[in-house]
Amino acid sequence: MINTLADCGVEFCIANPGTSEMHLVQALDAVPRVKSVLALFEGVCTGAADGIGRMTGKPAATLLHLGPGMANGIANLHNARRANSPMINIVGNHPNFHVGHDAPLTSDIDTLACNFSCWIKSECTADSLAQDGADAYTATLRQSTGSTGQIATLIMGADAAWGECDGPATPNALPQRSKVNESAVESVASVIEKDGSTTAILLEHHGSEQASMTAASKIATKYGCRMYNGTFPARVDGGPGRVKIDRLPYFPEHVFATLDGVNNLILVGGSIPVSFFAYKGQPAQLIPEGCKVTRLSYVEEDAIDAMERLADRLGASNAAVTTFEKQEIDKPSGELNTKIIVQSIAATLPEDVVICTDSGGGVAAYPLCQSRSQNSWLSLTGGAIGQGGPCSVGAALACPGQRVLAMLGDGGAAYTIQALWTQARQNQDVTTVIFANNSYNILDVEYGRLGVTEVGEIAASLFDIGNPSIDWVALARGFGVPGGKADTGEELCTLLEKSYATPGPFIIQANGEIKR
Ligand SMILES: Cc1ncc(C[n+]2csc(CCOP(=O)(O)OP(=O)(O)O)c2C)c(N)n1
């Protein structure tokens, strides 16, 4: 099975093994062309595999220990599903003859896996395993409704793993994205021809790839449309020379303000914007009243082909593309706050950087960074915090030679801090900036949005993570990652530049009043 996965194109297995996976470990030992990487917590395995999926478009494997091991990885499997990342989980299990005796680690793994998997196989035998591997690979790329990439979970009894088989299976032919019907292109074209200046094109998932956004930009130039990405895209490549585009904001009232005056919304790859959370008396869908929605492509369809055909049909193929322009950004000075941190990050940003953001870290830096350096920006897609650190591990595995910058809230970072150990073990070029405000600040903000004007002592204690305050540099040292603390813009810029100039991982604790 491992050889089959390698023949299909799997390059990495991010593992946290146990006794039920020993034969898998033996197989990985025999197949070094699949790079086996140890992570100390399963949320790091799954978040790293997500990062690999986003940067390569191919699934990485995870190796997880029965139900409890997989359960530890579920928050980041949820984020990966939201990102449409392809991934193959290999989960060990007791053999059938053992399950019936209810040994301590026995649990209903299928039920757990249903939540995030689009393909599950739990009745594997030694004879079926190699073909199961080939089928799992295909399943991760299957273009079925609701997904561009998917999560396949192979639950493998130890008897399947220790049995004999005939050798690897032949990889399946890869599925292709389906093309949208001409009628979809035609109906969007007539909306834009009639009412281009009040039309917004929302580009998500496959629609947020450069080629698709390039076609959208040409149409926007000719017809005066607006164009947006969703609030938290899985990956968008940006920076000087790349297509200029804004993101929809986070809070519902800001989305309404952004879309004010939009009479037509064109969906490319995604869906109608939805409020992240529900608020009493507020609508779930965030489009102006009376706005007409027209879909060009579903998530599984070929958005690039669709946008290029649309541009052709509208006679916009030769129109100008608006790109981000390079801007010099001065290094700031003075005590750290959100603005100074953002400016320090943008002013020092290296070229071709992969950026992972999580929770309270770095979302605010997005606009300014686009006028500084080319980057691939990976967001927290599913709102389950503790994703950015693991994702940076995966991005660094997928993109050796590129610097990875992880910007993490101190709350979010505490969920999966074990990611640092794998960064140190693999000597990865990852710079982690912790936005250390000693607080679950966004929860404080959301509490206020309920109309609560006085935060009680108990409530305050549930949003305060500064007592005791966390020493991130000491923690990182414990995991084998060097670092430093910054209280001012000058210190932060110096540490960032030092990190970018030095191979290997580095952590920076940015202390300050950081608000969202
Ligand atoms: C897995 C998970 N658990 C809990 C939450 C709820 N939650 C949302 S934001 C947040 C705190 C974020 O704190 P931090 O990362 O420091 O960012 P800040 O809000 O301070 O900017 C929590 C606990 C969540 N989103 N995901």
The ligand as an SDF file (V2000), in Angstrom:
LIG
                    3D

 26 27  0  0  0  0  0  0  0  0999 V2000
  -10.5550   24.7100   18.5050 C   0  0  0  0  0  0  0  0  0  0  0  0
  -11.1320   26.0050   18.9740 C   0  0  0  0  0  0  0  0  0  0  0  0
  -11.3590   26.1940   20.2950 N   0  0  0  0  0  0  0  0  0  0  0  0
  -11.8390   27.3710   20.7310 C   0  0  0  0  0  0  0  0  0  0  0  0
  -12.1460   28.3640   19.8500 C   0  0  0  0  0  0  0  0  0  0  0  0
  -12.7800   29.6590   20.3510 C   0  0  0  0  0  0  0  0  0  0  0  0
  -11.8580   30.7790   20.1510 N   0  0  0  0  0  0  0  0  0  0  0  0
  -11.9400   31.5850   19.1010 C   0  0  0  0  0  0  0  0  0  0  0  0
  -10.8100   32.7800   19.0940 S   0  0  0  0  0  0  0  0  0  0  0  0
  -10.1880   32.2560   20.5810 C   0  0  0  0  0  0  0  0  0  0  0  0
   -9.0570   32.9650   21.2440 C   0  0  0  0  0  0  0  0  0  0  0  0
   -8.0770   33.5620   20.3050 C   0  0  0  0  0  0  0  0  0  0  0  0
   -7.0310   34.1300   20.9990 O   0  0  0  0  0  0  0  0  0  0  0  0
   -5.7090   34.5780   20.2700 P   0  0  0  0  0  0  0  0  0  0  0  0
   -5.2660   33.5300   19.3320 O   0  0  0  0  0  0  0  0  0  0  0  0
   -4.7310   35.0000   21.2890 O   0  0  0  0  0  0  0  0  0  0  0  0
   -6.1560   35.8100   19.3740 O   0  0  0  0  0  0  0  0  0  0  0  0
   -6.7640   37.2220   19.8600 P   0  0  0  0  0  0  0  0  0  0  0  0
   -8.2360   36.9950   19.9280 O   0  0  0  0  0  0  0  0  0  0  0  0
   -6.1520   37.5840   21.1590 O   0  0  0  0  0  0  0  0  0  0  0  0
   -6.4470   38.1830   18.7880 O   0  0  0  0  0  0  0  0  0  0  0  0
  -10.8680   31.1430   21.0330 C   0  0  0  0  0  0  0  0  0  0  0  0
  -10.5580   30.4210   22.2870 C   0  0  0  0  0  0  0  0  0  0  0  0
  -11.9070   28.1090   18.4910 C   0  0  0  0  0  0  0  0  0  0  0  0
  -12.1690   29.0110   17.5550 N   0  0  0  0  0  0  0  0  0  0  0  0
  -11.3830   26.9350   18.0890 N   0  0  0  0  0  0  0  0  0  0  0  0
  1  2  1  0
  2  3  1  0
  2 26  2  0
  3  4  2  0
  4  5  1  0
  5  6  1  0
  5 24  2  0
  6  7  1  0
  7  8  2  0
  7 22  1  0
  8  9  1  0
  9 10  1  0
 10 11  1  0
 10 22  2  0
 11 12  1  0
 12 13  1  0
 13 14  1  0
 14 15  2  0
 14 16  1  0
 14 17  1  0
 17 18  1  0
 18 19  2  0
 18 20  1  0
 18 21  1  0
 22 23  1  0
 24 25  1  0
 24 26  1  0
M  CHG  1   7   1
M  END
$$$$
